Amino acid sequence: MSNVFIAFQKNEESRGIVDAIIADNPQAIVNEQPAMVKVDVPGRMIIRRATVEETIGRPFDLQELHVNLITLSGHIDETDDEFTLSWKH
């Protein structure tokens, strides 16, 4: 199974998003670099709005992901409540 991944600029804003990704994707592998943080997950990654809100302590629109986004890999399926990356077969 191939990994999907998402990478963000490494800053305070993205820290809560990464923590939420780890909470919702127990197989996540985090790779921190000096200026970015990359999260790999085998097969499928889900980013839930509710989990991000709980982690950062404020309302969150999933479109805010794009502010600090560097790159991603996988097919995107996006709703108001979930942002999913996967490899569809």
Backbone as JSON Lines, residues from 0, in Angstrom:
{"i":0,"aa":"M","n":[0.84,-1.18,0.0],"ca":[0.0,0.0,0.0],"c":[0.89,1.24,0.0]}
{"i":1,"aa":"S","n":[0.6,2.18,-0.88],"ca":[1.37,3.41,-0.98],"c":[0.93,4.42,0.07]}
{"i":2,"aa":"N","n":[1.88,5.25,0.46],"ca":[1.58,6.31,1.41],"c":[0.98,7.52,0.7]}
{"i":3,"aa":"V","n":[0.08,8.19,1.39],"ca":[-0.33,9.55,1.02],"c":[0.41,10.46,1.98]}
{"i":4,"aa":"F","n":[0.6,11.72,1.59],"ca":[1.27,12.62,2.52],"c":[0.79,14.04,2.33]}
{"i":5,"aa":"I","n":[1.04,14.83,3.35],"ca":[0.76,16.25,3.32],"c":[1.91,16.95,4.06]}
{"i":6,"aa":"A","n":[2.33,18.09,3.56],"ca":[3.43,18.83,4.18],"c":[3.01,20.28,4.38]}
{"i":7,"aa":"F","n":[3.34,20.8,5.55],"ca":[3.0,22.17,5.93],"c":[4.26,22.93,6.3]}
{"i":8,"aa":"Q","n":[4.18,24.27,6.21],"ca":[5.21,25.1,6.79],"c":[5.22,24.82,8.29]}
{"i":9,"aa":"K","n":[6.38,24.79,8.87],"ca":[6.5,24.49,10.29],"c":[6.32,25.78,11.08]}
{"i":10,"aa":"N","n":[5.14,25.94,11.71],"ca":[4.84,27.12,12.51],"c":[3.74,26.78,13.52]}
{"i":11,"aa":"E","n":[3.37,27.74,14.33],"ca":[2.35,27.51,15.37],"c":[1.0,27.17,14.77]}
{"i":12,"aa":"E","n":[0.63,27.78,13.67],"ca":[-0.66,27.51,13.05],"c":[-0.78,26.07,12.58]}
{"i":13,"aa":"S","n":[0.27,25.54,11.99],"ca":[0.19,24.18,11.47],"c":[0.39,23.11,12.55]}
{"i":14,"aa":"R","n":[0.95,23.47,13.69],"ca":[1.2,22.49,14.76],"c":[-0.11,21.81,15.22]}
{"i":15,"aa":"G","n":[-1.17,22.59,15.4],"ca":[-2.45,22.02,15.82],"c":[-3.06,21.13,14.76]}
{"i":16,"aa":"I","n":[-2.89,21.49,13.5],"ca":[-3.4,20.67,12.4],"c":[-2.67,19.33,12.38]}
{"i":17,"aa":"V","n":[-1.35,19.37,12.52],"ca":[-0.57,18.12,12.53],"c":[-0.97,17.26,13.73]}
{"i":18,"aa":"D","n":[-1.16,17.86,14.89],"ca":[-1.6,17.1,16.06],"c":[-2.95,16.44,15.82]}
{"i":19,"aa":"A","n":[-3.85,17.13,15.14],"ca":[-5.16,16.56,14.81],"c":[-5.03,15.41,13.82]}
{"i":20,"aa":"I","n":[-4.14,15.55,12.84],"ca":[-3.92,14.47,11.88],"c":[-3.42,13.23,12.6]}
{"i":21,"aa":"I","n":[-2.48,13.41,13.51],"ca":[-1.94,12.27,14.27],"c":[-3.03,11.61,15.1]}
{"i":22,"aa":"A","n":[-3.91,12.42,15.71],"ca":[-5.0,11.87,16.53],"c":[-5.96,11.03,15.69]}
{"i":23,"aa":"D","n":[-6.26,11.46,14.47],"ca":[-7.23,10.76,13.63],"c":[-6.61,9.67,12.76]}
{"i":24,"aa":"N","n":[-5.3,9.61,12.68],"ca":[-4.61,8.64,11.83],"c":[-3.48,8.0,12.62]}
{"i":25,"aa":"P","n":[-3.79,6.95,13.41],"ca":[-2.79,6.36,14.3],"c":[-1.53,5.83,13.6]}
{"i":26,"aa":"Q","n":[-1.62,5.55,12.3],"ca":[-0.45,5.05,11.57],"c":[0.41,6.18,10.99]}
{"i":27,"aa":"A","n":[0.08,7.4,11.31],"ca":[0.8,8.55,10.75],"c":[2.27,8.54,11.17]}
{"i":28,"aa":"I","n":[3.1,8.92,10.23],"ca":[4.54,9.06,10.47],"c":[4.88,10.52,10.22]}
{"i":29,"aa":"V","n":[5.4,11.19,11.24],"ca":[5.71,12.61,11.15],"c":[7.2,12.79,10.92]}
{"i":30,"aa":"N","n":[7.54,13.61,9.94],"ca":[8.92,13.93,9.61],"c":[9.08,15.44,9.72]}
{"i":31,"aa":"E","n":[9.74,15.9,10.78],"ca":[9.93,17.34,10.99],"c":[11.26,17.78,10.43]}
{"i":32,"aa":"Q","n":[11.22,18.82,9.63],"ca":[12.4,19.44,9.06],"c":[12.51,20.86,9.62]}
{"i":33,"aa":"P","n":[13.59,21.57,9.37],"ca":[13.7,22.92,9.92],"c":[12.57,23.87,9.5]}
{"i":34,"aa":"A","n":[12.08,23.76,8.27],"ca":[11.07,24.71,7.8],"c":[9.73,24.07,7.46]}
{"i":35,"aa":"M","n":[9.63,22.74,7.57],"ca":[8.38,22.07,7.23],"c":[8.17,20.84,8.08]}
{"i":36,"aa":"V","n":[6.93,20.4,8.1],"ca":[6.59,19.13,8.74],"c":[5.75,18.33,7.74]}
{"i":37,"aa":"K","n":[6.16,17.09,7.5],"ca":[5.5,16.22,6.54],"c":[4.89,15.06,7.3]}
{"i":38,"aa":"V","n":[3.65,14.71,6.93],"ca":[2.96,13.6,7.58],"c":[2.61,12.58,6.5]}
{"i":39,"aa":"D","n":[3.12,11.35,6.66],"ca":[2.81,10.23,5.77],"c":[1.85,9.29,6.47]}
{"i":40,"aa":"V","n":[0.9,8.75,5.7],"ca":[-0.03,7.75,6.23],"c":[-0.21,6.69,5.15]}
{"i":41,"aa":"P","n":[-0.12,5.41,5.51],"ca":[-0.35,4.36,4.52],"c":[-1.78,4.38,3.99]}
{"i":42,"aa":"G","n":[-1.93,4.53,2.67],"ca":[-3.22,4.36,2.02],"c":[-4.21,5.5,2.07]}
{"i":43,"aa":"R","n":[-4.52,6.0,3.26],"ca":[-5.6,6.98,3.4],"c":[-5.4,7.85,4.64]}
{"i":44,"aa":"M","n":[-5.56,9.17,4.47],"ca":[-5.44,10.12,5.57],"c":[-6.73,10.92,5.65]}
{"i":45,"aa":"I","n":[-7.25,11.06,6.86],"ca":[-8.44,11.88,7.09],"c":[-8.08,13.03,8.03]}
{"i":46,"aa":"I","n":[-8.44,14.23,7.62],"ca":[-8.3,15.4,8.48],"c":[-9.72,15.87,8.8]}
{"i":47,"aa":"R","n":[-10.1,15.74,10.05],"ca":[-11.46,16.1,10.47],"c":[-11.49,17.5,11.07]}
{"i":48,"aa":"R","n":[-12.43,18.3,10.6],"ca":[-12.6,19.66,11.11],"c":[-12.8,19.66,12.61]}
{"i":49,"aa":"A","n":[-13.65,18.77,13.11],"ca":[-13.95,18.71,14.55],"c":[-12.7,18.42,15.38]}
{"i":50,"aa":"T","n":[-11.83,17.55,14.89],"ca":[-10.61,17.23,15.63],"c":[-9.66,18.42,15.63]}
{"i":51,"aa":"V","n":[-9.54,19.1,14.5],"ca":[-8.68,20.29,14.44],"c":[-9.22,21.34,15.4]}
{"i":52,"aa":"E","n":[-10.53,21.57,15.39],"ca":[-11.13,22.56,16.29],"c":[-10.85,22.22,17.75]}
{"i":53,"aa":"E","n":[-10.97,20.95,18.08],"ca":[-10.7,20.51,19.46],"c":[-9.23,20.75,19.83]}
{"i":54,"aa":"T","n":[-8.35,20.49,18.89],"ca":[-6.91,20.63,19.13],"c":[-6.48,22.09,19.26]}
{"i":55,"aa":"I","n":[-7.02,22.96,18.39],"ca":[-6.57,24.36,18.4],"c":[-7.45,25.25,19.27]}
{"i":56,"aa":"G","n":[-8.62,24.75,19.67],"ca":[-9.47,25.49,20.59],"c":[-10.25,26.65,19.99]}
{"i":57,"aa":"R","n":[-10.55,26.54,18.68],"ca":[-11.36,27.58,18.03],"c":[-12.03,26.98,16.79]}
{"i":58,"aa":"P","n":[-13.03,27.68,16.25],"ca":[-13.64,27.21,15.0],"c":[-12.6,27.16,13.88]}
{"i":59,"aa":"F","n":[-12.75,26.2,12.98],"ca":[-11.77,26.01,11.92],"c":[-12.49,25.64,10.63]}
{"i":60,"aa":"D","n":[-12.18,26.35,9.57],"ca":[-12.67,26.03,8.24],"c":[-11.56,25.23,7.55]}
{"i":61,"aa":"L","n":[-11.88,24.06,7.01],"ca":[-10.84,23.23,6.4],"c":[-10.09,23.92,5.27]}
{"i":62,"aa":"Q","n":[-10.67,24.96,4.69],"ca":[-9.95,25.73,3.66],"c":[-8.7,26.4,4.23]}
{"i":63,"aa":"E","n":[-8.67,26.57,5.56],"ca":[-7.49,27.17,6.21],"c":[-6.26,26.27,6.08]}
{"i":64,"aa":"L","n":[-6.45,24.99,5.76],"ca":[-5.31,24.09,5.54],"c":[-4.37,24.66,4.48]}
{"i":65,"aa":"H","n":[-4.94,25.31,3.48],"ca":[-4.18,25.76,2.33],"c":[-3.22,26.91,2.63]}
{"i":66,"aa":"V","n":[-3.44,27.61,3.73],"ca":[-2.61,28.76,4.06],"c":[-1.15,28.36,4.28]}
{"i":67,"aa":"N","n":[-0.93,27.25,4.98],"ca":[0.43,26.8,5.3],"c":[0.83,25.52,4.56]}
{"i":68,"aa":"L","n":[0.01,25.1,3.6],"ca":[0.26,23.89,2.83],"c":[1.42,24.09,1.87]}
{"i":69,"aa":"I","n":[2.34,23.12,1.85],"ca":[3.45,23.15,0.89],"c":[3.14,22.22,-0.27]}
{"i":70,"aa":"T","n":[2.8,20.97,0.04],"ca":[2.5,19.99,-0.99],"c":[1.71,18.84,-0.38]}
{"i":71,"aa":"L","n":[1.15,18.02,-1.25],"ca":[0.44,16.82,-0.81],"c":[0.5,15.78,-1.91]}
{"i":72,"aa":"S","n":[0.17,14.55,-1.55],"ca":[0.18,13.46,-2.51],"c":[-1.01,12.57,-2.23]}
{"i":73,"aa":"G","n":[-1.81,12.33,-3.25],"ca":[-3.0,11.49,-3.12],"c":[-4.18,12.16,-3.78]}
{"i":74,"aa":"H","n":[-5.25,11.4,-3.94],"ca":[-6.49,11.94,-4.47],"c":[-7.22,12.67,-3.35]}
{"i":75,"aa":"I","n":[-7.74,13.84,-3.63],"ca":[-8.39,14.66,-2.62],"c":[-9.9,14.47,-2.68]}
{"i":76,"aa":"D","n":[-10.51,14.27,-1.52],"ca":[-11.96,14.28,-1.37],"c":[-12.24,15.22,-0.22]}
{"i":77,"aa":"E","n":[-12.94,16.32,-0.49],"ca":[-13.08,17.38,0.49],"c":[-14.54,17.73,0.7]}
{"i":78,"aa":"T","n":[-14.95,17.78,1.98],"ca":[-16.26,18.28,2.36],"c":[-16.04,19.38,3.4]}
{"i":79,"aa":"D","n":[-17.11,19.93,3.94],"ca":[-16.98,20.94,4.99],"c":[-16.42,20.34,6.27]}
{"i":80,"aa":"D","n":[-16.58,19.02,6.46],"ca":[-16.19,18.37,7.71],"c":[-14.93,17.5,7.62]}
{"i":81,"aa":"E","n":[-14.56,17.07,6.42],"ca":[-13.39,16.19,6.28],"c":[-12.61,16.5,5.01]}
{"i":82,"aa":"F","n":[-11.3,16.37,5.14],"ca":[-10.37,16.48,4.01],"c":[-9.67,15.13,3.96]}
{"i":83,"aa":"T","n":[-9.86,14.38,2.88],"ca":[-9.31,13.03,2.79],"c":[-8.34,12.92,1.62]}
{"i":84,"aa":"L","n":[-7.2,12.31,1.87],"ca":[-6.24,11.95,0.84],"c":[-6.2,10.44,0.76]}
{"i":85,"aa":"S","n":[-6.27,9.89,-0.45],"ca":[-6.22,8.43,-0.6],"c":[-5.7,8.08,-1.98]}
{"i":86,"aa":"W","n":[-5.36,6.83,-2.14],"ca":[-5.04,6.3,-3.46],"c":[-6.18,5.39,-3.84]}
{"i":87,"aa":"K","n":[-7.02,5.84,-4.75],"ca":[-8.16,5.05,-5.21],"c":[-7.68,4.03,-6.22]}
{"i":88,"aa":"H","n":[-8.2,2.81,-6.09],"ca":[-7.81,1.75,-7.02],"c":[-8.98,1.39,-7.89]}
